[in-house]
Each structure stands twice: as structure tokens, then as C-alpha cells.
Amino acid sequence: MADVIVIGSGPAGISASLYTARGGLSTMVVSRGSGALGKTDKIQNYYGFPDLISGEELEQNGIEGAKKVGVEFLEAEALGLGFEEKLTVETTKGVFSADYVVLATGVQRKTPKIPGLQELEGRGVSYCAVCDAFFYRQKPVAVLGSGEYALHEAEVLLASASSVTLLTNGAEPAADFPEEVQIVRSRIEKIEGTDHVEAVLLEDGSRITAEGIFIAYGTAGGSDLAKKIGAQTDGNHVVTDEKMRTTVPGLYAAGDCNGGMLQIAKAVYEGAVAGTEIVKQSRGRAGD
């Protein structure tokens, strides 16, 4: 049993765990492993790094820092939340209880099983247009998806890419896309490229040139967990107040699962707010 369980080892979760551990609370991070940050090839817009740093390196630096202040890590998948005198987290490795839980799962990104997609992650395959559009200025790109999330990514990319193609992979578009976005409904055979994405081969034999493929099948895993315990959600996002508190006492949420700007800086800030608030609440409880 820990005082605090954090679900997710990305920037928001690690930030929260640093504050709770340094505040004297036993803290455990439950994570399935590397998330979207670890799949990011280059980061250039984060404070304190004058040179490019890989997402994997930044992620590992954060985890190592948390371990050094006593944060415990459990590699497991969170399956559900409940309440039995304390908040409980059901995982693939058992059920754990805590006074406080922080949802920091990020946004679940569904990746279709298309040959070449996984192999080229970080080398032209991206999960964040806001993060990576800068690297594709005046270059042809494609967005893989069909709904509102795909629309958001396409709109971001239109400002910098030479062309934006929406690849629905057989689905019908579920949002109104700008005229500048070419919509291709054909199914995808594979993503082509050796060291970097070069093109998309369709089942009908046609080929679309693209130097970047942006995956837009995102859903918020945090909202699924929040719903299991009755916390308020808004679509695929968890609803919190300014202190990152959900509508369930003791349950907090931080980072991408709250919606808004999907950026490292925001996630770190919200994790810090959640962690600081938990420490304050725990001291108040101890004085009761």
C-alpha cells in the first residue's frame, strides 16, 4: 500500500510523483512502459535544452530522477479504479490501495496494424502535430484518421506543410475538413521508407508522397478509468478544477488526459500542481 499511486510515467505522472515523494509521501507509479514522449524523435522547444534531445532520453531522465527520491515503479496496466475504505487501483499485477490517485495516462493513441508504421516511429511517424509540425515545413505530410482529432492535426499542419493528405484507411470522414486537405479513403497497404518515411502505398496500387505521417486515432485512457469510479468526464477528457482535483475525493488528473495543449510543459505543470495539492491535503488530514 502506498500513500499515492500515480497511473502513468510520462511528464505529468513523473512530475506529480516527484512532488509527493519529496513531500514525504510513499509514492508508486504504475505504468505499462514508454508512452508518446518515448516515441518522439526530436524535441527542440523544451526549456533548458539548447540542443535537440530525444523523447526517450528525456523520459528516462525523468524516471531516473523520480527513482532517486524514492518513487517506486510497477510495470503493469491499470484496469480499473474503485473504493474500499481507500481508493483502489486494479492492475494486471494485483489490486493496490492508496489515499490519493493521480491519473496521468496521457491520451491513448490507437495505431492500426499497417506495415512500416511501427518500424518508422520517430522517423517520420509522429503522434503530435503541435510538437513536430516545425520539422515538416514545406514538406508533404499525411494524417491518419477520420474524426475530430484528425481534423485538429490537419489544421495545425496546414500552416507549415506544403500539402496535407487525410488517409481514412477505408473509413468515411467524421468531421468537416478544410478544402486544402486532400481526402483519400482507400485502404493502406504499407508505409514506405528506409531510414525515414517516404510514401504511402495504397491497396489500389497508387502511391502518395509523404515525409511525415501523423497518427490521429487518439482516445483518453484516463477518461475510461475516471468513468469506472464515477468521476466527471467531458468527451475523452477528465474534468478537473484548477488544483487538478476530479469530482471524486482523492482522485486527481494531470497532463494530456485533461485535454488542452498536448505539450510537455503543460503536463509537467499540472503534475506539479496535483502533487503539491496532495501533499497539502495529506498534512491537513494528519492534523485531524
N, C-alpha and C positions, 0 to 999 in steps of 0.2 A: 504494500500500500504506500502511495506517495501523497504528499500534500497537494501536488499539482501534476496533472497529466496534460501534456501538450500533444495534439494529434497533428503531425506534420513537421518535417525537418527542414523546411525552406526558410527564407529570411524572416518571415513573421513568427514562425514557431521557435526558431533559434533565438531571436531577439527576446521573445517573451520568456523563454527558459533562462536566459542569462540574468534577467532582472529578478525572477523568482528565486533562482538558486543563490544569487548574491544577496537576496533579502532574507536568507536563512530557511527557505522552504525546500523540502525534498522534492525534486522535480524529475519526472520521467517523460521522455519524448518517444512517442510511438510513431514509427514511420515505415513505409514499405521500401524505402530507399530513395534514390535520386529522383527529383522532380523536374519541373520545367527548367529551373535555373541550371541544373546539371547538364541539360541538353543544349544550352546556349553556347555557341561557339566563341563569340567575342562580345565583351562588354566595354563600352568606352565612355558611358555617361554617368558613372557612379563616383561619388565623392571619395577622394583620397587615392585614386589610381590614375596617375598621369599616362600610363601606358595601357594597352589592351590587356585584359585579364579574361580567362575563360570562365564560363559559368561554373564548370566543375570545380575549378580551383577555388573560386570564391565560396562556393557551397561547402567544400571540405574545410576551408579556413574557419568558417563559422561553426561548423560541427566540432572541430578540434578545440576551439575557444570555449564552447559550452562544456565539453568534457573536462577541461582544466578547472572549471569552477564547480565540478561535482554533478553535473547533469547526467542522469542515467539514460541510456538509449535501448529501446526494444524494437527489433526489426520484426514488424508484424503489420497486418492490415486491420484497421479498425472496422468493425462490422456493425456496431450499434451503440447507442447510449441509453442509459437507464438511471433509476434512482432507487437505492435500497439503503436508507439512512444517510448514505453519501452518494455522490454521483458515481456511476459505474460505466466503464468502457469495455465493451465486449470486443475481443480481438481474436485473431486466428491462433493465438498462443495463450488464451485464457481470458478471464474477466478480472479487471483491476478497478479499484475504487480510489477516489480522491475527493478532497473538499472542493477543488476547483478543476475545471477542464477548459482548455483553450483549443478551439477549432482553428487550425491553420493549415488546412488541407490544400490550399490553392484552388485552382479551377481544373477539374478533371478534363483532360483533352483526349477525346476518343480518336484513335488513329486507325484508319482502315488498313486491312492487310493487303497492301499494294507493294509488289516487288520494288525494291530500291528505296522505299520511303524510310524505313528504319536505318538502312545502311548509310544514308546520306543526311541523317540528323546532324545539325550543326555545320553542315557543309552545303547549305542551300535550302535545307528543310528547316523551317522555323515555326515557332508557336506563338510569336508575339510581333505584330506589325509595328506597334509603337516602339518596341525595343530595336528592331532590326531594319526598318524601312530606310534608315540612313545609308546602309550598306548597299542598297539597290537603287540608288539614284540613277535615273535614265537607263534603267535596265528592265527587260521584260520579266514580269512575275505572274504567278498564278495563286489563286486562293482556292483551297479545297474545302467545300462546304456548300450549304444552300440556304441557311437561315440568317437570323439577325446577327449572330456572331460573325458569320462570314461577311455580311454587309459592313459591319464595323471595320473589319480588317481591310476590306477592299477600299473603303473610303479613306482610310489612313494612307494606304499605298498609292492611291491616285495622285496624291500631292507630290510624289517623288519619282515613282517608277515611270518608265517610258510607255508601258502598257500593262493593264491588269486583266487577267482572264479568270473567270469563275468556272471552276470544274465541279460540277454537281455529282459526278460519278453515277449517273443514272437517275438521280432524284430531280424533282421539279423544284425550282427556286421557291422558297417560302418567305421571301422578303422582296421589296421593290428596290432593285439595283439601278444605279445611275446608267445612263446611256453609254458612257465611256467604258463601262465594263462589258467585255465580251463574254457571253454565257455559253458554255459548252456542256451539253447534257450527256454526251457519250461516256460509256464506262472506260475506266483507265486500265490499260494493260500493264504498264510499269513506268517508273521514273528512271530516266536515263542520265548517266553521268559517271565519271570515273572518280575524280577527286572532288567534284562539285556538281551540283545539279546543272544539267544542260538542256533537257527537254522532257516532255511528257508524251509517251506513246499511247494512243487510244486503241480500243479494240477494233475499230473500223480501219485501222492501218494508218490513220493520219497522225501527224506529229506536231506538237505545239512547242515552240521555243520558249524556255523559261529558265532564268538563272536563280530564281527563288520560288519555293513552294511554301505557302503559309497554311498551316493546318487550323481549321476553324470549326472543329467539332466539340467545342468546349461545353462542359456541364460542371456545376459546382458540387463536388463531393461533400463539402461542408453542409450544404443545404439538406442533403439527404440525411445526414446524421442529425442535424438540428430538428428535422421533422419527426424523427423517431422519438424524441423526448418532448415534443410539443413546442419547441421554440419557434418564434415567428420568422417566416422567410418571405422574400419578395422575388418571385420567379426562382432563379437559380442562385440567389444570394441570401446570406444570413443577415437578418436585421439586427443592428446593434445601436447603442447610444454613443455619445462622444467618449465614453470610457471603455468602449468595446464590450459592454455587457449585453448579452442577449436577453430575451424575455424570461429565461429560466435562471433563477438564482444560482450563482456559482459557475455558470457557463458563459464563456467569452468566445469571441471570434475575431480573427485578425487576418489581414492580407487580402489576397485575391478573392477568397470566398465571400468577402463583403461587397465585392463589386468595385466600381470606380476605376481609377487609373491602375493598370496592371504593371506596376513598377516596383523595383526592389526598395527604393527609398520609402515609398508609402508602406510597404509591408513591414519594414524594419520599424518605422514609426509606430504603426498600430500594434505591433508586437510589444514594443516598449511601453505603450500606454496600458495594454492589457496586463503585462507583468507588474508594472508599478501599482496599478489599482488592486491587483490580487494581494500584493504584499501589504498594502494599506488595510484592506479588508481583513486579512488574517490577523493583523495586530489588534484591530478592533474587536475581533472575535475572542482573542486571547484575553482581553481585558474584561469580557462579560462575566 
